[in-house]
Amino acid sequence: KDASGTEWLAVRPDAKFDGSKAISGGIPHCFPQFGPGELPQHGFARDSFWTLEKAEGSRAVFTLTDSEKTRSVWDYPFKATYTVELTEDAMKTRLEVANTGDKAFDFTGALHSYFDVSNIKNVQICGPFKGQEILDRMSSPPAKIQADSDAITITTETDQVVEGIVGSVKIEDSGKGKRLLIKSTEGWKDTVLWNPYGNENMGYEKFVCVEAAAASEPVKVQPGNVWVADMDLVPAAL
């Protein structure tokens, strides 16, 4: 919740908390793969146990390192460090992915953020979208379309990657009378939009996923190097 008590993060009503699958809510981590591919859907980070390394005041640091389980599907040593800090007017996140091995690796990823909304019909996602290429993953096969507006509304099942746009995307919710700025200045390159429109079991009316992502092109990390990405959530009145 923000300082005035407005909830911004959502958990789906069908979310599982028994470890049988990744929790469908909050800010799951897609790593080292976004979407389908050679690895399990969205990789292994979102259903792995992270270690709480430090918790001081309103700041917490979590880590995930390679294990026998991760190396069985993605054979690279790594250390991911995720820092979350609450300030008076924002929630700040920072993800660092270190290559602790002796060979380069590449990955795709995203913060699969679930955002609470008053109702999906009250929401528009705003950013410098007009004229940008969007990969529509609902098409079969996925196809590129061009955005015709800076404001996107959700009126059908949606799974889209807005390539090359990140950092100044806002969720505007007329029902709440508020907007949420999804701000990124480093690392993330794309914005992913997802909503299972029409799926009552998933509670589609009450959330939208607007994801800071590195989805369209893989990130390469050389041995000993660290990739860094930040995402801040900043609420404000409309």
N, C-alpha and C positions, 0 to 999 in steps of 0.2 A: 504494500500500500504506500501511497505517497503521503506527504506531510499532512494533508487534509483528510486522509482516510480513504481515498479512492483506490480500489483494487485495480492493478494493471496486469498481473500475471494470472494465468488460467491453468486449471487442471481439467482435463476431459472427464465426463461422468463415467466413461468406460475404462478409465485408467486402472492398471494393475499395480499393486504394491507388494506382491508376493514373490517378486524376482523372476517371474515366468517370462516377462518381456520388459522392454524399456518403459519407464513411466511416461505417459502421454500428458505432459504438462510441465510448467516451469520453463527452464532453459536447457533442454537436452543438448549434448554435444554430438554432432555428426563428425566422426574422425575414425580412421584416415580415409574414409570414402563417403562422399555425399551421394545419396540415392542408391539405385541398384548398380551392380557390377560384379567383379570377381569375389569380393568379400560379401558378408551378410549386409542386408539393407542398412545404409547409413553407418557402416563400420561397427566397431566394438566399444567405443568410448562411452556411449550413452547408456549401456547396460553393464558397465564395469564399476567396481567399487573404487572410488577415489579416496585418497588419504587426506585427512585434515591435518595440515602441517602447522598451521598457526591461526589463532583467533585472538585478535586484540581490538577491543572496542567495537567499532562497526566494520571491521575489515577481517576477512577470512581468506586463507590461502589453501588450495587443494592441489594435490599432485596425482598423476597417473603415470606409471612407468611400464615398460615392456615386461612381459611375463611369459612363461611357457605357453599359456593359453593364447596370448596375442601373437607370439612368434609362430604359432602353428598355422595362422592364417595370413600374417603379415610379418615377414622375417626381418625386422629392423629394430635395433635398440633405440629407444627414445625416452624423453621425459616431457610430459605436458604439465604445465603449471597454470592454474586458473585462480585469479585473484578477483574477489568481489568486495566492493566497498560502498557503504551507504553514506551519503552526505546529506546535508540539509535539503538539497533540491534535486538530487540525482542518485541513480544507482550506476556505479562504474564497474566495468568488467575488463579484464585483460587476460588474454590467452597467450602463453609462450610455448612453442614446440621446439625442443632441443633435439638435435641429432647427436646421440651419445655413442654412435657406432663408427665404423671406419669406411662406410660407403654411403653415397648420397641416396636420399629417398625423396619421393614426391607423394603428395596427398591432395585430396579435395576435402572440404569440410564446411560446416556451418554451425551457428548457434540456432537451433531449431525452436526459437522462442514462441511460446504460446501466450498471446495477449488477450486479456479479458476485455470484452466489449459489452455495451448495454444491449445491443442487438446488431447483427451483421448488417441489417438494412439501414442502420444509422451511421455506418462507417464508410469513410473513404481513405485510401492510402495515397498520400501526396508526396511528390518528389519531382526531380527534373527528368520525367519519364518521356515526355512527348518527343517522338521521332526516334526513340531508342529501340534497339532490337530486343525482343522478348522471346525466350525459348518456351513455347507452350508444350508442357510435358503431358497434357491431357490428349493432345493429338496423337494419332497412331499412324506412322511413327511421329515422334516429337518434331514440331515444325516451328520455324521462326516467324514471328509476326512483328508488326511495328506498332508501338504505342501511339495513339492519336490524341492523348491528353496527359496532363500532369497529375490528374486525379484518377485513381482506379477504384471502381466499386466492385463488390463481389455479388454476382447475381447467378452464378452457376458454379459447379465444382471447379476448383481452381488449383493449378499446380504450375507455377511459372517462375522462370529465372530471368530477372531483368539484368542483363549483362552490363558490367562496367558502371553501375549506379549503386552507390552506397554512401552512407555518412550523413545525409540530410533528408532522410525519409521520415514522414510523420504519419501517425494514425490519428485521424480526426473523427471524434465520436460525438455527434450532436446530442445523443441521449445523455451522455455524461457532461456535455458542455466543456469538454477538455480535449487536448491533443497530447500525444506522446511523441517526442522526438527520439528517433533511433539514430544516434550519432556515432560515427566511426571516422577516425582520422588516420588509422594505420592498419595494414594487414588485409582486412576484408575488402573484396573487390566487387561483389555482386549482391543483389537483393533477391531473396526468394519469397514468393507469396503462395500460401497454401491454405485452403479451406475446403472441407468435405461437404460442400453446400448440399442441403437436402437430407443429410444423414443425421437423423434424430438421435440415434444411439451415441454418436460422437458429440452431440451437443453443438452442432455447427453454428447455431444462432448466437452463441455466447463467446466465441473466440475467433481470432484470426492469427495465423502464423506469418510474421514478417521477419525474415531471417537474414542476418548479416552472414555472408557466405563467401567462400572461395570455391565456386562451383563450376564456372565455365572453363577455367584453365587450371591445371594442377600447379601446386606450389612445390618448388624444389628446395630442399634443405641439404646443404653440404655437411660433411662430417665436422663436428665441433661448432656448427653454427646454430643460431636460434631464430626462428620466425616469430614475430610478435604481432598481435592484433588486439584492437580495443573496440569496445562497444559500450556506450553510455546511454542510459534511458533517462530522459528529462521531461517530466510532465509540465503542462502549462494550461491555462484557461484558453478556450477558443476566442 
